[in-house]
Amino acid sequence: MLDGVGRACVRALVSQCHPRMLFALLLPFLIMFVGGSLLLWLAWTPLTQALQNGLDGVGVVNRVDQWMVMAGLFSLKVWLIPLLAVVILLPMAGILGLVVAAIWVMPLVLSHVASREYPELSRQGRHAWVGSIWNTLWVMCIFIIGWMLTLPLWLIPPLGVLLSVFWWAFAFTRIMRVDALIEHASPQERKLLQQRCYGGFWSLGLICALLQLLPPAWLFLPVFSALLFVHYGLDRLRRLRAESIIDV
């Protein structure tokens, strides 16, 4: 299964260099930038005020803040509140970019990759558009709720990075593995592949989640992640159908 992951990574890198895929980078980046800017503009003041009110009721934070100010250092709240606001709002812009990639960019990637490298695969998916939107919205809601509920655990040093990687791996895997197969695979084939290639899909999600930790990767990750999952998913589907022919 890992050989399929490595092969998908190589093929995705090659496909990413195609002019059409380079042009596709613009759409999720622009929407994520505009959406993130609007999110910051609309939510920054209410969110920071809510965080200020919440921290005012935490005795430990108040005592530490007073001690640091009296010691001539700096106010803990002055730095902590904007930091918490960024930690809350930045992932919202990121998941928006992933949703854009899943709904609008994935069809472009599928059309490009399938026609060039998997032309023999017939499209046997049902209600692809509806299924894609439903799955994307469901995963986005789980991501946002889970991120917010586990945010206090970030105070424990190792868990901050681990939780970030986990939630992004969850989002990439659960969104992209469905969209990569939903047009070409029948419901039975999709269910079988998701069971058989469970580790492979999660490996790709983990790779994308680790790249997500690097801010420069945000520019190309929505399209590159789609390419990764499409190459892996369609390659596995082709092998599955070849096995069925041999069995017959």
C-alpha positions as CSV (number, residue, x, y, z in Angstrom):
1,M,0.0,0.0,0.0
2,L,2.9,2.4,0.7
3,D,4.3,1.9,-2.8
4,G,1.0,3.4,-4.0
5,V,1.4,6.3,-1.7
6,G,4.9,7.0,-3.0
7,R,3.8,6.6,-6.6
8,A,0.9,9.0,-6.0
9,C,3.3,11.6,-4.5
10,V,5.6,11.4,-7.6
11,R,2.8,11.7,-10.0
12,A,1.2,14.5,-8.1
13,L,4.4,16.5,-8.3
14,V,4.6,16.0,-12.0
15,S,1.0,16.9,-12.5
16,Q,1.4,20.0,-10.4
17,C,4.0,21.4,-12.8
18,H,1.5,21.4,-15.7
19,P,0.4,24.9,-16.7
20,R,-3.3,24.1,-16.1
21,M,-2.6,22.9,-12.6
22,L,-0.4,25.9,-11.9
23,F,-3.2,28.2,-13.0
24,A,-5.6,26.2,-10.7
25,L,-3.6,27.4,-7.7
26,L,-5.0,30.9,-8.0
27,L,-8.7,30.0,-7.2
28,P,-8.4,28.5,-3.7
29,F,-5.6,31.0,-2.8
30,L,-7.7,34.0,-3.8
31,I,-10.8,32.8,-2.1
32,M,-9.0,31.8,1.0
33,F,-7.3,35.2,1.1
34,V,-10.5,37.1,0.6
35,G,-12.4,34.9,2.9
36,G,-9.7,35.1,5.6
37,S,-9.6,38.9,5.3
38,L,-13.3,39.1,5.7
39,L,-13.3,36.7,8.6
40,L,-10.6,38.8,10.4
41,W,-12.4,42.0,9.7
42,L,-15.8,40.8,10.9
43,A,-14.8,38.5,13.7
44,W,-11.5,40.0,15.2
45,T,-13.1,42.6,17.5
46,P,-16.0,40.4,18.8
47,L,-13.6,37.4,19.3
48,T,-10.9,39.4,21.1
49,Q,-13.5,41.0,23.3
50,A,-15.0,37.6,24.2
51,L,-11.5,36.3,24.9
52,Q,-10.8,39.3,27.1
53,N,-14.0,38.8,29.1
54,G,-13.3,35.1,29.4
55,L,-9.7,35.5,30.6
56,D,-10.9,38.2,33.1
57,G,-12.7,35.5,35.0
58,V,-9.7,33.1,35.1
59,G,-7.9,33.8,38.4
60,V,-4.6,32.1,37.5
61,V,-4.3,34.2,34.3
62,N,-5.0,37.4,36.2
63,R,-2.5,36.7,38.9
64,V,0.2,35.8,36.4
65,D,-0.6,38.9,34.4
66,Q,-0.4,41.1,37.5
67,W,2.9,39.5,38.5
68,M,4.5,40.0,35.1
69,V,3.4,43.7,34.9
70,M,4.7,44.4,38.5
71,A,8.0,42.7,37.5
72,G,8.3,45.2,34.6
73,L,8.0,42.5,31.9
74,F,4.9,42.7,29.8
75,S,1.2,42.1,30.1
76,L,0.4,38.4,29.4
77,K,-3.1,39.3,28.2
78,V,-1.8,41.7,25.6
79,W,0.0,38.9,23.9
80,L,-2.2,36.0,24.7
81,I,-5.5,37.3,23.4
82,P,-4.3,38.1,19.9
83,L,-2.4,34.8,19.8
84,L,-5.6,32.9,20.7
85,A,-7.6,34.8,18.2
86,V,-5.1,33.9,15.4
87,V,-5.1,30.2,16.5
88,I,-8.9,30.2,16.2
89,L,-9.4,32.2,13.0
90,L,-6.5,31.1,10.9
91,P,-7.6,27.4,10.7
92,M,-11.1,28.7,9.7
93,A,-9.5,30.4,6.6
94,G,-7.5,27.2,6.0
95,I,-10.6,24.9,6.0
96,L,-12.3,27.4,3.7
97,G,-9.5,27.0,1.2
98,L,-9.8,23.2,1.5
99,V,-13.6,23.4,1.0
100,V,-13.0,25.5,-2.1
101,A,-10.5,22.9,-3.4
102,A,-13.0,20.1,-2.8
103,I,-16.0,21.7,-4.4
104,W,-14.5,23.8,-7.3
105,V,-10.9,22.7,-7.8
106,M,-11.3,18.9,-7.5
107,P,-13.5,18.7,-10.7
108,L,-10.7,20.5,-12.6
109,V,-8.1,18.2,-11.2
110,L,-10.2,15.1,-11.9
111,S,-10.9,16.1,-15.5
112,H,-7.2,16.9,-16.1
113,V,-5.7,13.8,-14.5
114,A,-8.4,11.3,-15.5
115,S,-8.3,12.3,-19.2
116,R,-4.5,12.2,-19.4
117,E,-3.6,9.2,-17.3
118,Y,-6.7,7.1,-16.6
119,P,-8.7,7.4,-19.8
120,E,-9.9,3.8,-19.6
121,L,-11.7,4.3,-16.3
122,S,-15.5,4.7,-16.8
123,R,-17.4,7.0,-14.6
124,Q,-19.8,5.0,-12.5
125,G,-20.4,7.4,-9.6
126,R,-23.9,8.4,-8.6
127,H,-25.0,11.9,-7.4
128,A,-21.4,13.0,-7.3
129,W,-22.0,16.7,-6.8
130,V,-24.5,16.2,-4.0
131,G,-22.4,13.6,-2.3
132,S,-19.3,15.8,-2.5
133,I,-21.0,18.9,-1.0
134,W,-22.6,16.9,1.8
135,N,-19.4,15.2,2.7
136,T,-17.4,18.4,2.6
137,L,-19.8,20.4,4.8
138,W,-20.1,17.5,7.3
139,V,-16.3,17.2,7.6
140,M,-15.9,21.0,7.9
141,C,-18.4,21.1,10.8
142,I,-16.6,18.3,12.6
143,F,-13.3,20.0,12.1
144,I,-14.4,23.3,13.4
145,I,-16.2,21.8,16.5
146,G,-13.3,19.5,17.2
147,W,-10.7,22.2,16.8
148,M,-12.6,24.5,19.2
149,L,-13.3,21.8,21.8
150,T,-9.7,20.6,21.9
151,L,-8.2,24.1,21.9
152,P,-7.6,24.2,25.7
153,L,-5.4,21.1,25.4
154,W,-2.9,23.3,23.4
155,L,-1.7,24.5,26.8
156,I,0.0,21.1,27.2
157,P,3.1,21.7,25.1
158,P,3.3,18.6,22.8
159,L,-0.4,18.4,22.2
160,G,-0.6,21.7,20.3
161,V,1.3,20.4,17.3
162,L,-0.1,16.8,17.6
163,L,-3.8,18.1,17.7
164,S,-3.1,20.4,14.7
165,V,-1.7,17.5,12.7
166,F,-4.5,15.2,13.7
167,W,-7.4,17.6,12.8
168,W,-5.8,18.6,9.5
169,A,-5.1,14.9,8.6
170,F,-8.7,14.2,9.4
171,A,-10.0,17.0,7.2
172,F,-7.7,16.2,4.2
173,T,-8.4,12.4,4.4
174,R,-12.2,12.5,4.9
175,I,-12.8,15.2,2.3
176,M,-10.3,14.2,-0.4
177,R,-10.7,10.5,-0.4
178,V,-14.4,10.8,-1.2
179,D,-14.0,13.5,-3.9
180,A,-11.2,11.6,-5.6
181,L,-13.4,8.5,-6.2
182,I,-17.0,9.8,-6.2
183,E,-17.2,10.4,-9.9
184,H,-15.5,7.2,-11.2
185,A,-16.2,4.6,-8.5
186,S,-19.5,3.0,-7.9
187,P,-20.8,3.1,-4.3
188,Q,-19.7,-0.5,-3.8
189,E,-16.2,0.2,-5.3
190,R,-15.8,3.3,-3.2
191,K,-16.8,1.5,0.0
192,L,-14.4,-1.4,-0.8
193,L,-11.5,0.9,-1.6
194,Q,-12.0,3.0,1.5
195,Q,-11.8,-0.1,3.6
196,R,-8.9,-1.7,1.7
197,C,-6.9,1.5,1.3
198,Y,-7.7,3.0,4.7
199,G,-4.0,3.3,5.7
200,G,-3.0,4.7,2.3
201,F,-5.6,7.5,2.4
202,W,-4.6,8.4,6.0
203,S,-0.9,8.4,5.0
204,L,-1.7,11.0,2.3
205,G,-3.8,13.0,4.8
206,L,-0.9,12.9,7.3
207,I,1.5,14.1,4.6
208,C,-0.8,17.0,3.8
209,A,-1.2,17.8,7.5
210,L,2.5,18.0,8.0
211,L,2.9,20.3,5.0
212,Q,0.1,22.4,6.5
213,L,2.5,23.3,9.3
214,L,4.7,25.2,6.8
215,P,3.1,28.5,5.8
216,P,4.6,28.6,2.3
217,A,2.8,25.3,1.5
218,W,-0.6,27.0,2.0
219,L,-0.2,28.5,-1.6
220,F,-0.2,25.1,-3.4
221,L,-1.6,22.6,-0.9
222,P,-5.3,22.8,-1.8
223,V,-4.5,21.8,-5.4
224,F,-1.5,19.5,-4.6
225,S,-3.6,17.5,-2.0
226,A,-6.3,17.0,-4.7
227,L,-3.7,15.7,-7.1
228,L,-2.3,13.3,-4.4
229,F,-5.7,11.8,-3.6
230,V,-6.9,11.6,-7.3
231,H,-3.7,9.8,-8.4
232,Y,-3.9,7.4,-5.5
233,G,-7.6,6.8,-5.7
234,L,-7.8,6.3,-9.4
235,D,-4.7,4.1,-9.5
236,R,-6.3,1.9,-6.8
237,L,-9.6,1.9,-8.7
238,R,-7.9,0.8,-11.9
239,R,-6.1,-2.1,-10.0
240,L,-9.4,-3.1,-8.4
241,R,-11.2,-3.3,-11.7
242,A,-8.3,-5.2,-13.2
243,E,-8.6,-7.7,-10.3
244,S,-12.3,-8.2,-11.1
245,I,-11.6,-8.9,-14.8
246,I,-8.9,-11.5,-13.8
247,D,-11.3,-13.1,-11.4
248,V,-14.0,-13.4,-14.0
